[in-house]
Amino acid sequence: MKLYDISPEYLAGLADSDGSFSIYYDKNSRRKNGHHKGAFQLGWKYSKKAEQILNSIKVKYKGNICRTKNKQSFNKTCDVIKYMSTNKMLYKLIIDILPFLLLKKKQAQLILKLSKTYKLTPGSLTKRTFNYREKLYQQIRNLNTKNAKHIKKNHKFNTN
């Protein structure tokens, strides 16, 4: 399979247009109180080129690739391929592309803040840390709402 050398600038463009940064709560974690996790997902309608691009990202940043059927309309389905990362390499991906993100920079920064809380609580989770993680979860959830007003209102494109 052909692999591409994906630059951080190009990957940031893919993340801004078709990617998703999120924080979710894993109740099935081995931790007593569950566990907040950061995630990045990028997916397209399946094509050989899409598979090659996503595999190129996986080689560099680890993660998983899955191919599924998504419902397009009442009786039609579409073959979709997705890349997802929730592991420690997610933070390397974010560090690499953060300077080039335009639309999803805040979401990426929130995941980096979440990752710093793992270093604070290697053992049991304090209520204060859990509440902070929950606050980060709510912030990223608000940013990821469809047609979020913050993008239209606060984002200024550089026209130079």
N, C-alpha and C positions, 0 to 999 in steps of 0.2 A: 504494500500500500504506500502510495506517495505521501510524504509528510512535508509540511511547510515550515519555514522559519517564521514564526508569528512574532512580530515586534510588539512591544508594550503599547505603542501608539495605536496600532491596528486593533489589538485586543481591547483597548479602552473604547474604541469606536464601536466594536461589536457589543461590548457590555452596555454602552449608552443606548444603542439602538434596540438590541434584541435580548439583552441580559437582564437578570434579576438578582438583586442582593436582598437577602432576608435574614431574619432571626426567627427561629422557631423553638418551641419548647418540647423537649423529648421526655415524655412521662415514663417511657419504658427504659430510661437510663438506669444503670446500676446505683446511681446516687439516690439517697433517701428522698430528697425533695425534687427529683427530676433534674433536668439540665437544659440550659439555653444553648443553642448552637447557631453559629453563623453559617450561611449557605450562599453559594453563587450558582446560578443556573443559566444556561444558554442553549436554545434549541431552535430548530428549523424543520421545515418539511424535508423529508429524507431525499438526499441525492448523494451520489458518490463523492462529490466535491465537499458537501457539508460534512460527511463522515470523515474525510481526510483532514479538514480543518479542525474538527473537534478532537480527532485522534492526535493531531499535532499539539493541541492545547494539553491534552491528557499526558502526553509524553513529558512535557515540560513541567506541569503542575500537579500531576497525579489526578485523583478524582475518578469519576465513573461516567460511562456512556451507556445510555439505554435507547432502545428503539421501541416505539409503541404506536398504537393506533389512536388517533384523536378524532373525536366526532366533529365534523365540520358543519354539518347541517342535519336536517331531519333524518335522512337515510344515507348520508355519505360519510365516509371516514377517510382520514389522511394518514399516511405513514410519516411519523415524526421521529427525529433523532435528537437527543438531549445530552448535554454535558452537565454534570453537577459535582461540586466540590464542597465538602464540609470539613475536610481534614485540615491539618496544620499547614499544608501547602496552599490552602485558600488564602492565608495571610501573606504568603510570598507573592501570590498572584495580585492581591490588592496593593501591596507595597510597590510592585512593579508598574501597575497601571494607574495608580492614584494621581500622579502629576498630570495625566492626560485625560482623565475623566471630566466631562462637562456636566452632564445631567444627573449622574448617580454618584457623585463624589460624597455627598452627605451620608448616603446609605453605606458606602464603603468605609467611611470614617467611623460610623457607629459599630460596624463589625470589628474594626481594629480596637475600639474601646472595649468591646465585649471580650476580645482575646486577652486584654491586659488583666481582666478580672480572674482569669484562670491561674495566673501567676500568684495572685493574692491569696487564693484559697485552694492549695493543693489537696487538702483533706476535706473536712466537712465544710459545708456552705453556711455562712452566717446569714441571718435575716437581712442585714444591711446590704450585703453583696447580692443576695437574691432579689431584693427590691430594686437595686441599681440595674441589674440585668433586665428586670421586668420593665423598667423605665426605658431602657434602650430598645427593647422589643416594641413598646408602644410607639416610640419615636419613628422607628423604621417602618412600622405598619402605617402610620399616618403619611409618611413620605411616599409609600408605595400605593396609595389609594389611586384608583383610576382617575385620570384627568385632574391630577393634583394641582391645586391652585398655586402652590409654591414655585412650580417650574415657570409658569407664565408670569407670575408676579415678581419673583426674585432673580430669575436667571437673565443675565445680560450676555449676549453673544459678542465676542470680540470681532469687530468688522475691519480691523487693520489689515 
